[in-house]
């Protein structure tokens, strides 16, 4: 009787993608380690920078006693700091306003070894207000123009050389250094007579002509904006336009074409289709672009240094404004302002190094860091909320 042959179990097929070479495994692990090193190196740099700024600046803002926040740092503008010794030999540090009041209340007070330090006293109220005015005006103009341009390029314009040239110009504009934008704004917005202002007395040396306004005794004078909030905001708007246009256009491209086709099939016009079926779903990306634009323009120094910023003003913008109605608004927007980036540049780079400036220097940088982190958090929260509401 013949015995049936026994079948040996089949060996599992070898994985063709598995490397059998130990050398390749070592190289693979080495490459992974290099990539991980540089990734965590970047993270360490960020933590180091933020930690250093927080370590130096937080004690200026936060206090161990009530109200736990240095409110004077946010309620006063930069001013001169006076250091002196009183009759008891104690060192006294007072801001200019407090020093003047101290001498008024104590006319016979003994003041010895007095030293003054510019911009070391007061707080950052003036720079914060000026930065807010520049950012708001800039983003109003930049968002309106940027979103409009993105809609045209993505929804209306047909593909061709003209559109390709426009996109190339936008990309090139994004790579222009900020100081070049500052020089452009200084030459164009500050002194070009094509930009009008409402004024009671035109500057005839700069104005090409002025239109009398009736019944008020004033003029619409075409004399340029000079170094002012308007010139600075317009310069910043031109600088941030490439970022906003590119981000908004990518957000519009991310909306499925089926939404447009369904809307048009129901009889909607082109604009109705964009307004109801495209823009709502592109809103998260547009909001992200706008917040990122805010963080960029809020920290620029070179453009506003040429077009809008002043180191010290003494008064808030509306406290130094004359006229009423349109003249008041025009005067408000055509004056120079303090700005937080330029203030930091002044106390850190233009003044001699001195311990008396440390609190102002570190506190200002820490406040600016809080602003940037705050805008970034706003961007993340808005984007997540809109994405949860708008899903497809």
C-alpha positions as a Markdown table, in Angstrom:
| # | Residue | x | y | z |
|---|---|---|---|---|
| 1 | Unk | 0.0 | 0.0 | 0.0 |
| 2 | Unk | 1.4 | 3.3 | -1.1 |
| 3 | Unk | 1.9 | 6.0 | 1.5 |
| 4 | Unk | 0.6 | 9.5 | 0.7 |
| 5 | Unk | 3.4 | 12.1 | 0.6 |
| 6 | Unk | 3.3 | 14.6 | 3.4 |
| 7 | Unk | 3.3 | 18.2 | 2.5 |
| 8 | Unk | 5.7 | 20.5 | 4.4 |
| 9 | Unk | 4.2 | 23.8 | 5.5 |
| 10 | Unk | 4.9 | 26.6 | 3.1 |
| 11 | Unk | 7.4 | 29.3 | 4.2 |
| 12 | Unk | 5.9 | 32.7 | 4.5 |
| 13 | Unk | 6.8 | 35.0 | 1.6 |
| 14 | Unk | 9.6 | 37.4 | 2.3 |
| 15 | Unk | 8.8 | 41.1 | 2.5 |
| 16 | Unk | 10.3 | 42.6 | -0.6 |
| 17 | Unk | 10.4 | 46.1 | 1.0 |
| 18 | Unk | 12.2 | 44.9 | 4.1 |
| 19 | Unk | 15.9 | 45.8 | 4.2 |
| 20 | Unk | 18.2 | 43.0 | 5.2 |
| 21 | Unk | 21.3 | 45.1 | 5.3 |
| 22 | Unk | 22.3 | 46.3 | 8.8 |
| 23 | Unk | 24.1 | 49.2 | 7.2 |
| 24 | Unk | 20.9 | 50.5 | 5.7 |
| 25 | Unk | 19.2 | 50.2 | 9.0 |
| 26 | Unk | 21.9 | 52.3 | 10.7 |
| 27 | Unk | 21.7 | 54.9 | 8.0 |
| 28 | Unk | 17.9 | 55.0 | 8.3 |
| 29 | Unk | 18.1 | 55.5 | 12.0 |
| 30 | Unk | 20.8 | 58.1 | 11.6 |
| 31 | Unk | 18.7 | 60.1 | 9.1 |
| 32 | Unk | 15.7 | 59.9 | 11.4 |
| 33 | Unk | 17.8 | 61.1 | 14.3 |
| 34 | Unk | 19.1 | 64.1 | 12.2 |
| 35 | Unk | 15.6 | 65.1 | 11.2 |
| 36 | Unk | 14.4 | 64.8 | 14.8 |
| 37 | Unk | 17.4 | 66.8 | 16.1 |
| 38 | Unk | 16.7 | 69.8 | 13.8 |
| 39 | Unk | 13.0 | 69.6 | 14.6 |
| 40 | Unk | 13.5 | 69.7 | 18.4 |
| 41 | Unk | 16.3 | 72.3 | 17.9 |
| 42 | Unk | 13.8 | 74.7 | 16.4 |
| 43 | Unk | 11.4 | 74.0 | 19.3 |
| 44 | Unk | 14.2 | 74.6 | 21.8 |
| 45 | Unk | 15.0 | 77.9 | 20.1 |
| 46 | Unk | 11.4 | 79.0 | 20.3 |
| 47 | Unk | 11.1 | 78.0 | 23.9 |
| 48 | Unk | 14.4 | 79.7 | 24.7 |
| 49 | Unk | 13.4 | 83.0 | 23.1 |
| 50 | Unk | 9.9 | 83.0 | 24.7 |
| 51 | Unk | 11.3 | 81.9 | 28.0 |
| 52 | Unk | 14.0 | 84.7 | 28.1 |
| 53 | Unk | 11.4 | 87.4 | 27.1 |
| 54 | Unk | 9.0 | 86.1 | 29.7 |
| 55 | Unk | 11.6 | 85.8 | 32.4 |
| 56 | Unk | 12.8 | 89.4 | 31.9 |
| 57 | Unk | 9.5 | 91.1 | 31.1 |
| 58 | Unk | 6.9 | 89.3 | 33.3 |
| 59 | Unk | 8.1 | 90.9 | 36.6 |
| 60 | Unk | 7.6 | 94.3 | 35.0 |
| 61 | Unk | 3.9 | 93.6 | 34.2 |
| 62 | Unk | 2.9 | 91.3 | 37.0 |
| 63 | Unk | 3.2 | 92.1 | 40.7 |
| 64 | Unk | 3.0 | 90.0 | 43.8 |
| 65 | Unk | 0.5 | 92.3 | 45.5 |
| 66 | Unk | -2.9 | 93.5 | 44.4 |
| 67 | Unk | -3.9 | 94.5 | 41.8 |
| 68 | Unk | -1.2 | 92.0 | 40.6 |
| 69 | Unk | -0.8 | 93.9 | 37.3 |
| 70 | Unk | 1.2 | 97.0 | 36.8 |
| 71 | Unk | -1.7 | 99.1 | 35.5 |
| 72 | Unk | 0.5 | 102.3 | 35.3 |
| 73 | Unk | 2.5 | 100.5 | 32.6 |
| 74 | Unk | -0.6 | 100.4 | 30.4 |
| 75 | Unk | -2.1 | 103.8 | 31.5 |
| 76 | Unk | 0.9 | 106.1 | 30.9 |
| 77 | Unk | 2.9 | 107.0 | 27.8 |
| 78 | Unk | 6.7 | 106.9 | 27.8 |
| 79 | Unk | 8.3 | 109.8 | 29.7 |
| 80 | Unk | 11.5 | 110.7 | 31.4 |
| 81 | Unk | 12.5 | 108.9 | 34.5 |
| 82 | Unk | 14.1 | 110.9 | 37.4 |
| 83 | Unk | 16.5 | 109.2 | 39.9 |
| 84 | Unk | 17.7 | 111.1 | 43.0 |
| 85 | Unk | 18.5 | 110.7 | 46.6 |
| 86 | Unk | 16.3 | 112.3 | 49.2 |
| 87 | Unk | 17.4 | 113.9 | 52.5 |
| 88 | Unk | 17.4 | 110.5 | 54.2 |
| 89 | Unk | 19.8 | 109.1 | 51.6 |
| 90 | Unk | 17.2 | 106.9 | 50.0 |
| 91 | Unk | 17.1 | 106.5 | 46.2 |
| 92 | Unk | 13.8 | 107.7 | 44.7 |
| 93 | Unk | 12.7 | 106.9 | 41.1 |
| 94 | Unk | 9.8 | 109.0 | 39.8 |
| 95 | Unk | 8.3 | 109.6 | 36.4 |
| 96 | Unk | 8.3 | 113.1 | 35.1 |
| 97 | Unk | 4.7 | 113.8 | 36.0 |
| 98 | Unk | 5.2 | 112.4 | 39.5 |
| 99 | Unk | 8.5 | 114.2 | 39.9 |
| 100 | Unk | 6.9 | 117.5 | 39.0 |
| 101 | Unk | 4.1 | 116.9 | 41.5 |
| 102 | Unk | 6.6 | 115.8 | 44.1 |
| 103 | Unk | 8.5 | 119.1 | 43.8 |
| 104 | Unk | 5.2 | 121.0 | 43.8 |
| 105 | Unk | 4.0 | 119.3 | 47.0 |
| 106 | Unk | 7.5 | 119.5 | 48.7 |
| 107 | Unk | 9.1 | 122.8 | 47.6 |
| 108 | Unk | 11.8 | 122.4 | 50.4 |
| 109 | Unk | 12.6 | 118.8 | 49.6 |
| 110 | Unk | 16.3 | 117.9 | 49.3 |
| 111 | Unk | 17.2 | 116.4 | 46.0 |
| 112 | Unk | 20.7 | 115.1 | 45.6 |
| 113 | Unk | 22.6 | 113.5 | 42.8 |
| 114 | Unk | 19.7 | 113.7 | 40.3 |
| 115 | Unk | 19.8 | 111.8 | 37.0 |
| 116 | Unk | 17.3 | 111.7 | 34.2 |
| 117 | Unk | 16.8 | 108.9 | 31.7 |
| 118 | Unk | 14.7 | 109.5 | 28.6 |
| 119 | Unk | 11.8 | 107.1 | 27.8 |
| 120 | Unk | 12.7 | 105.0 | 30.9 |
| 121 | Unk | 9.6 | 106.1 | 32.8 |
| 122 | Unk | 5.8 | 105.9 | 32.2 |
| 123 | Unk | 4.4 | 103.1 | 30.2 |
| 124 | Unk | 3.4 | 102.0 | 26.7 |
| 125 | Unk | -0.1 | 103.5 | 26.4 |
| 126 | Unk | 0.9 | 105.9 | 23.5 |
| 127 | Unk | 2.7 | 103.2 | 21.5 |
| 128 | Unk | -0.2 | 100.8 | 22.0 |
| 129 | Unk | -2.7 | 103.3 | 20.8 |
| 130 | Unk | -0.6 | 104.3 | 17.8 |
| 131 | Unk | 0.0 | 100.6 | 16.9 |
| 132 | Unk | -3.8 | 99.9 | 17.1 |
| 133 | Unk | -4.6 | 102.8 | 14.8 |
| 134 | Unk | -2.0 | 101.7 | 12.2 |
| 135 | Unk | -3.1 | 98.1 | 12.3 |
| 136 | Unk | -6.9 | 98.8 | 12.1 |
| 137 | Unk | -6.6 | 101.2 | 9.1 |
| 138 | Unk | -4.1 | 99.0 | 7.4 |
| 139 | Unk | -6.2 | 95.8 | 7.7 |
| 140 | Unk | -9.4 | 97.6 | 6.6 |
| 141 | Unk | -7.7 | 98.6 | 3.4 |
| 142 | Unk | -5.6 | 95.5 | 2.9 |
| 143 | Unk | -8.5 | 93.1 | 3.5 |
| 144 | Unk | -10.9 | 94.9 | 1.1 |
| 145 | Unk | -8.3 | 95.1 | -1.7 |
| 146 | Unk | -6.8 | 91.7 | -1.0 |
| 147 | Unk | -10.0 | 89.7 | -0.9 |
| 148 | Unk | -11.3 | 91.5 | -3.9 |
| 149 | Unk | -8.2 | 90.7 | -5.9 |
| 150 | Unk | -8.2 | 87.1 | -4.7 |
| 151 | Unk | -11.9 | 86.7 | -5.8 |
| 152 | Unk | -11.1 | 88.1 | -9.2 |
| 153 | Unk | -8.0 | 86.0 | -9.8 |
| 154 | Unk | -9.6 | 82.8 | -8.7 |
| 155 | Unk | -13.3 | 83.2 | -9.8 |
| 156 | Unk | -13.4 | 85.6 | -12.7 |
| 157 | Unk | -10.0 | 85.9 | -14.5 |
| 158 | Unk | -9.3 | 83.4 | -17.3 |
| 159 | Unk | -6.0 | 81.6 | -17.4 |
| 160 | Unk | -3.5 | 83.4 | -19.6 |
| 161 | Unk | -0.3 | 85.4 | -19.6 |
| 162 | Unk | -1.9 | 88.4 | -17.9 |
| 163 | Unk | -3.1 | 86.5 | -14.9 |
| 164 | Unk | 0.3 | 84.6 | -14.7 |
| 165 | Unk | 2.1 | 87.9 | -14.8 |
| 166 | Unk | -0.1 | 89.3 | -12.0 |
| 167 | Unk | 0.5 | 86.3 | -9.8 |
| 168 | Unk | 4.3 | 86.5 | -10.5 |
| 169 | Unk | 4.2 | 90.2 | -9.6 |
| 170 | Unk | 2.4 | 89.4 | -6.3 |
| 171 | Unk | 5.0 | 86.7 | -5.5 |
| 172 | Unk | 7.8 | 89.2 | -6.2 |
| 173 | Unk | 6.1 | 91.8 | -4.1 |
| 174 | Unk | 6.1 | 89.4 | -1.1 |
| 175 | Unk | 9.9 | 89.1 | -1.3 |
| 176 | Unk | 10.6 | 92.9 | -1.3 |
| 177 | Unk | 12.4 | 94.0 | 2.0 |
| 178 | Unk | 10.2 | 96.0 | 4.4 |
| 179 | Unk | 12.6 | 99.0 | 4.3 |
| 180 | Unk | 12.0 | 99.3 | 0.5 |
| 181 | Unk | 8.3 | 99.6 | 1.3 |
| 182 | Unk | 9.1 | 102.3 | 3.8 |
| 183 | Unk | 11.0 | 104.3 | 1.3 |
| 184 | Unk | 8.2 | 103.8 | -1.3 |
| 185 | Unk | 5.6 | 105.0 | 1.2 |
| 186 | Unk | 7.7 | 108.0 | 2.2 |
| 187 | Unk | 8.1 | 109.1 | -1.4 |
| 188 | Unk | 4.5 | 108.2 | -2.6 |
| 189 | Unk | 2.0 | 108.5 | 0.3 |
| 190 | Unk | 3.8 | 111.2 | 2.3 |
| 191 | Unk | 4.7 | 113.7 | -0.4 |
| 192 | Unk | 2.6 | 112.8 | -3.5 |
| 193 | Unk | 0.1 | 115.7 | -3.9 |
| 194 | Unk | -2.6 | 113.4 | -5.4 |
| 195 | Unk | -3.8 | 112.5 | -1.8 |
| 196 | Unk | -6.2 | 115.1 | -0.4 |
| 197 | Unk | -6.8 | 116.2 | 3.2 |
| 198 | Unk | -9.4 | 118.4 | 4.8 |
| 199 | Unk | -7.8 | 121.4 | 6.4 |
| 200 | Unk | -8.5 | 125.0 | 7.4 |
| 201 | Unk | -5.3 | 126.3 | 6.0 |
| 202 | Unk | -3.6 | 124.5 | 3.1 |
| 203 | Unk | 0.2 | 124.1 | 2.9 |
| 204 | Unk | 0.7 | 126.0 | -0.3 |
| 205 | Unk | 4.3 | 124.9 | -0.6 |
| 206 | Unk | 3.1 | 121.3 | -1.0 |
| 207 | Unk | -0.5 | 121.6 | -2.3 |
| 208 | Unk | -1.0 | 121.6 | -6.1 |
| 209 | Unk | -4.5 | 123.0 | -5.6 |
| 210 | Unk | -7.1 | 123.3 | -2.9 |
| 211 | Unk | -10.9 | 123.2 | -3.3 |
| 212 | Unk | -12.8 | 125.7 | -1.0 |
| 213 | Unk | -15.6 | 124.0 | 0.9 |
| 214 | Unk | -18.8 | 125.8 | 1.6 |
| 215 | Unk | -20.4 | 126.8 | 4.0 |
| 216 | Unk | -17.4 | 125.9 | 6.3 |
| 217 | Unk | -14.2 | 127.9 | 6.1 |
| 218 | Unk | -11.9 | 125.1 | 5.0 |
| 219 | Unk | -10.4 | 123.4 | 2.0 |
| 220 | Unk | -10.0 | 120.0 | 0.4 |
| 221 | Unk | -6.3 | 120.4 | -0.2 |
| 222 | Unk | -4.3 | 118.0 | -2.5 |
| 223 | Unk | -1.0 | 118.2 | -0.6 |
| 224 | Unk | -0.2 | 114.6 | 0.4 |
| 225 | Unk | -0.6 | 113.0 | 3.8 |
| 226 | Unk | 2.9 | 113.8 | 5.1 |
| 227 | Unk | 4.3 | 111.6 | 7.8 |
| 228 | Unk | 1.1 | 110.4 | 9.4 |
| 229 | Unk | -1.1 | 107.5 | 10.4 |
| 230 | Unk | -2.7 | 107.4 | 7.0 |
| 231 | Unk | 0.7 | 107.2 | 5.2 |
| 232 | Unk | 1.9 | 104.5 | 7.6 |
| 233 | Unk | -1.3 | 102.4 | 7.3 |
| 234 | Unk | -1.3 | 102.7 | 3.5 |
| 235 | Unk | 2.4 | 101.6 | 3.4 |
| 236 | Unk | 1.7 | 98.6 | 5.6 |
| 237 | Unk | -1.4 | 97.7 | 3.6 |
| 238 | Unk | 0.7 | 97.5 | 0.4 |
| 239 | Unk | 3.3 | 95.4 | 2.2 |
| 240 | Unk | 0.9 | 92.8 | 3.5 |
| 241 | Unk | -1.2 | 92.6 | 0.4 |
| 242 | Unk | 0.7 | 89.6 | -1.2 |
| 243 | Unk | 0.3 | 87.5 | 2.0 |
| 244 | Unk | -3.5 | 88.2 | 2.1 |
| 245 | Unk | -4.0 | 87.7 | -1.6 |
| 246 | Unk | -2.1 | 84.4 | -1.7 |
| 247 | Unk | -3.8 | 83.0 | 1.5 |
| 248 | Unk | -7.3 | 84.1 | 0.4 |
| 249 | Unk | -6.8 | 82.6 | -3.1 |
| 250 | Unk | -5.8 | 79.3 | -1.6 |
| 251 | Unk | -8.8 | 79.3 | 0.6 |
| 252 | Unk | -11.1 | 79.9 | -2.4 |
| 253 | Unk | -9.4 | 77.1 | -4.3 |
| 254 | Unk | -10.1 | 74.7 | -1.4 |
| 255 | Unk | -13.8 | 75.0 | -1.9 |
| 256 | Unk | -15.0 | 72.2 | -4.1 |
| 257 | Unk | -16.1 | 73.1 | -7.6 |
| 258 | Unk | -19.3 | 71.1 | -7.1 |
| 259 | Unk | -20.6 | 73.9 | -4.8 |
| 260 | Unk | -20.2 | 76.4 | -7.6 |
| 261 | Unk | -21.8 | 74.1 | -10.2 |
| 262 | Unk | -24.8 | 73.4 | -8.0 |
| 263 | Unk | -25.4 | 77.1 | -7.3 |
| 264 | Unk | -25.1 | 78.0 | -11.0 |
| 265 | Unk | -27.4 | 75.2 | -12.0 |
| 266 | Unk | -30.1 | 76.6 | -9.7 |
| 267 | Unk | -30.0 | 79.9 | -11.6 |
| 268 | Unk | -27.7 | 81.9 | -9.4 |
| 269 | Unk | -25.6 | 84.7 | -10.9 |
| 270 | Unk | -21.8 | 84.5 | -10.7 |
| 271 | Unk | -21.7 | 86.9 | -7.8 |
| 272 | Unk | -24.6 | 85.1 | -6.0 |
| 273 | Unk | -22.7 | 81.9 | -6.4 |
| 274 | Unk | -19.5 | 83.4 | -4.9 |
| 275 | Unk | -21.3 | 85.1 | -2.1 |
| 276 | Unk | -23.5 | 82.2 | -1.0 |
| 277 | Unk | -21.6 | 79.0 | -2.0 |
| 278 | Unk | -17.9 | 80.0 | -1.9 |
| 279 | Unk | -17.1 | 82.8 | 0.5 |
| 280 | Unk | -18.8 | 81.2 | 3.6 |
| 281 | Unk | -16.7 | 78.1 | 3.2 |
| 282 | Unk | -13.5 | 80.0 | 2.5 |
| 283 | Unk | -14.0 | 82.2 | 5.6 |
| 284 | Unk | -11.7 | 80.2 | 8.0 |
| 285 | Unk | -8.8 | 80.6 | 5.6 |
| 286 | Unk | -9.6 | 84.3 | 5.1 |
| 287 | Unk | -9.7 | 84.9 | 8.8 |
| 288 | Unk | -6.4 | 83.1 | 9.3 |
| 289 | Unk | -4.9 | 85.3 | 6.6 |
| 290 | Unk | -6.2 | 88.4 | 8.2 |
| 291 | Unk | -4.9 | 87.5 | 11.7 |
| 292 | Unk | -1.5 | 86.5 | 10.3 |
| 293 | Unk | -1.4 | 89.8 | 8.4 |
| 294 | Unk | -2.2 | 91.7 | 11.7 |
| 295 | Unk | 0.7 | 90.0 | 13.5 |
| 296 | Unk | 3.1 | 90.9 | 10.6 |
| 297 | Unk | 2.2 | 94.6 | 10.3 |
| 298 | Unk | 2.0 | 95.1 | 14.0 |
| 299 | Unk | 5.7 | 94.2 | 14.3 |
| 300 | Unk | 7.1 | 96.1 | 11.4 |
| 301 | Unk | 9.5 | 98.9 | 12.2 |
| 302 | Unk | 11.2 | 100.1 | 9.0 |
| 303 | Unk | 8.0 | 101.2 | 7.1 |
| 304 | Unk | 6.5 | 103.2 | 10.0 |
| 305 | Unk | 9.9 | 104.7 | 10.8 |
| 306 | Unk | 9.8 | 106.5 | 7.5 |
| 307 | Unk | 6.1 | 107.2 | 7.2 |
| 308 | Unk | 4.3 | 107.5 | 10.6 |
| 309 | Unk | 6.2 | 106.9 | 13.8 |
| 310 | Unk | 7.7 | 109.4 | 16.3 |
| 311 | Unk | 9.8 | 108.5 | 19.3 |
| 312 | Unk | 7.9 | 110.6 | 21.8 |
| 313 | Unk | 4.7 | 112.5 | 21.5 |
| 314 | Unk | 3.6 | 113.3 | 25.0 |
| 315 | Unk | -0.2 | 113.3 | 24.1 |
| 316 | Unk | -2.5 | 110.7 | 22.7 |
| 317 | Unk | -3.5 | 111.4 | 19.1 |
| 318 | Unk | -7.0 | 112.7 | 19.9 |
| 319 | Unk | -5.7 | 115.0 | 22.6 |
| 320 | Unk | -3.6 | 116.9 | 20.0 |
| 321 | Unk | -6.4 | 117.3 | 17.4 |
| 322 | Unk | -8.0 | 120.5 | 16.3 |
| 323 | Unk | -11.2 | 121.3 | 14.4 |
| 324 | Unk | -14.5 | 119.4 | 14.3 |
| 325 | Unk | -16.2 | 116.9 | 12.0 |
| 326 | Unk | -14.2 | 116.0 | 8.9 |
| 327 | Unk | -11.5 | 118.5 | 9.8 |
| 328 | Unk | -11.1 | 116.8 | 13.2 |
| 329 | Unk | -10.9 | 113.3 | 11.6 |
| 330 | Unk | -8.5 | 114.5 | 8.9 |
| 331 | Unk | -6.3 | 116.1 | 11.5 |
| 332 | Unk | -6.4 | 113.0 | 13.6 |
| 333 | Unk | -5.3 | 110.8 | 10.7 |
| 334 | Unk | -2.7 | 113.1 | 9.4 |
| 335 | Unk | -0.5 | 113.3 | 12.5 |
| 336 | Unk | 2.4 | 111.2 | 13.6 |
| 337 | Unk | 1.9 | 108.6 | 16.3 |
| 338 | Unk | 4.0 | 106.5 | 18.6 |
| 339 | Unk | 4.2 | 102.8 | 17.8 |
| 340 | Unk | 5.2 | 99.9 | 19.9 |
| 341 | Unk | 7.8 | 98.4 | 17.4 |
| 342 | Unk | 9.5 | 101.8 | 16.9 |
| 343 | Unk | 9.4 | 102.4 | 20.7 |
| 344 | Unk | 11.2 | 99.1 | 21.3 |
| 345 | Unk | 13.7 | 100.0 | 18.7 |
| 346 | Unk | 14.3 | 103.4 | 20.3 |
| 347 | Unk | 14.8 | 102.1 | 23.9 |
| 348 | Unk | 16.8 | 99.1 | 22.8 |
| 349 | Unk | 19.0 | 100.5 | 19.9 |
| 350 | Unk | 19.1 | 104.2 | 19.9 |
| 351 | Unk | 19.7 | 105.0 | 23.6 |
| 352 | Unk | 22.8 | 104.1 | 25.5 |
| 353 | Unk | 22.6 | 100.9 | 27.5 |
| 354 | Unk | 21.5 | 101.6 | 31.1 |
| 355 | Unk | 19.9 | 99.6 | 33.9 |
| 356 | Unk | 17.3 | 102.3 | 34.2 |
| 357 | Unk | 15.9 | 101.4 | 30.8 |
| 358 | Unk | 15.7 | 97.7 | 31.6 |
| 359 | Unk | 12.1 | 97.7 | 32.9 |
| 360 | Unk | 10.9 | 99.7 | 29.9 |
| 361 | Unk | 12.8 | 97.6 | 27.4 |
| 362 | Unk | 11.8 | 94.2 | 28.8 |
| 363 | Unk | 8.3 | 95.2 | 29.6 |
| 364 | Unk | 7.6 | 96.6 | 26.1 |
| 365 | Unk | 9.0 | 93.4 | 24.4 |
| 366 | Unk | 6.9 | 91.2 | 26.7 |
| 367 | Unk | 3.7 | 93.2 | 26.0 |
| 368 | Unk | 4.4 | 92.9 | 22.2 |
| 369 | Unk | 5.0 | 89.1 | 22.7 |
| 370 | Unk | 1.6 | 88.9 | 24.5 |
| 371 | Unk | 0.0 | 90.7 | 21.5 |
| 372 | Unk | 1.5 | 88.3 | 19.0 |
| 373 | Unk | 0.6 | 85.2 | 21.0 |
| 374 | Unk | -2.9 | 86.6 | 21.5 |
| 375 | Unk | -3.5 | 87.1 | 17.8 |
| 376 | Unk | -2.2 | 83.6 | 17.1 |
| 377 | Unk | -4.6 | 82.1 | 19.6 |
| 378 | Unk | -7.5 | 84.1 | 18.1 |
| 379 | Unk | -6.5 | 82.8 | 14.7 |
| 380 | Unk | -6.6 | 79.2 | 15.9 |
| 381 | Unk | -9.9 | 79.6 | 17.8 |
| 382 | Unk | -11.7 | 81.3 | 14.9 |
| 383 | Unk | -10.4 | 78.8 | 12.3 |
| 384 | Unk | -11.5 | 75.8 | 14.4 |
| 385 | Unk | -14.9 | 77.2 | 15.2 |
| 386 | Unk | -15.7 | 78.0 | 11.5 |
| 387 | Unk | -14.3 | 74.7 | 10.3 |
| 388 | Unk | -16.6 | 72.9 | 12.8 |
| 389 | Unk | -19.6 | 74.8 | 11.5 |
| 390 | Unk | -18.8 | 74.6 | 7.8 |
| 391 | Unk | -18.0 | 71.0 | 6.8 |
| 392 | Unk | -18.5 | 69.3 | 3.5 |
